[in-house]
Amino acid sequence: MGTLRLSGPLPSKLGNLTKLKELLIDRSGVSGDIPSTFANLKNLETLRISDLSNGRSSLTFIRNIKSLTIL
């Protein structure tokens, strides 16, 4: 998947992309909490989240993603 230009809250439907291997969210204008559906991203290898505005999300979901190698 290429670059998506998102603004506002992260869509919970991103958690349905179960074959996603890389997710980079930075300097994007995204705000709010990380959806709980991100726990479904079991094949994720790389996760980078920075510059979230007004987010107070827990990242506890990442402990169940065994394929995650870059955080």
C-alpha positions as CSV (number, residue, x, y, z in Angstrom):
1,M,0.0,0.0,0.0
2,G,1.2,3.5,-0.8
3,T,1.0,6.7,1.2
4,L,-2.4,7.7,2.6
5,R,-3.1,11.3,3.5
6,L,-5.2,11.1,6.6
7,S,-6.4,13.8,9.0
8,G,-8.6,13.6,12.0
9,P,-9.1,10.3,13.9
10,L,-7.5,7.1,12.7
11,P,-10.2,4.9,11.1
12,S,-10.9,1.7,13.0
13,K,-11.1,-0.1,9.7
14,L,-7.3,0.0,9.4
15,G,-7.4,-2.8,11.9
16,N,-9.1,-5.0,9.3
17,L,-5.9,-4.9,7.1
18,T,-4.7,-8.1,8.8
19,K,-2.0,-8.7,6.1
20,L,-0.4,-5.3,6.6
21,K,3.3,-5.5,7.3
22,E,4.3,-1.9,7.8
23,L,2.4,1.1,9.3
24,L,4.0,4.5,9.5
25,I,2.0,7.3,11.0
26,D,4.0,10.5,11.4
27,R,3.5,14.2,10.6
28,S,0.2,13.4,9.2
29,G,-2.4,15.5,11.0
30,V,-3.9,12.5,12.6
31,S,-5.5,13.0,16.0
32,G,-7.2,11.1,18.7
33,D,-6.8,7.6,20.1
34,I,-5.3,4.6,18.4
35,P,-8.3,2.3,17.6
36,S,-8.5,-1.0,19.6
37,T,-8.8,-2.8,16.2
38,F,-5.1,-2.3,15.7
39,A,-4.7,-5.5,17.9
40,N,-5.8,-7.4,14.7
41,L,-2.7,-6.4,12.8
42,K,-1.0,-9.8,13.6
43,N,1.4,-9.7,10.6
44,L,2.7,-6.2,11.3
45,E,6.5,-6.1,11.3
46,T,7.1,-2.3,11.4
47,L,5.1,0.2,13.4
48,R,6.0,3.9,13.8
49,I,3.6,6.3,15.4
50,S,4.6,9.9,16.1
51,D,3.0,13.3,16.2
52,L,-0.5,12.1,17.2
53,S,-2.5,15.1,18.5
54,N,-4.8,14.6,21.5
55,G,-4.2,10.9,21.7
56,R,-4.1,9.1,25.0
57,S,-4.1,5.5,23.6
58,S,-2.6,2.5,25.2
59,L,-0.1,0.6,23.1
60,T,-0.6,-2.6,25.1
61,F,-1.9,-4.3,21.9
62,I,1.6,-4.5,20.6
63,R,2.6,-7.2,23.0
64,N,0.4,-9.7,21.1
65,I,2.0,-8.9,17.7
66,K,4.8,-11.5,17.6
67,S,5.9,-10.5,14.1
68,L,6.7,-6.9,15.2
69,T,10.5,-6.3,14.8
70,I,10.7,-2.5,14.4
71,L,8.9,-0.2,16.8
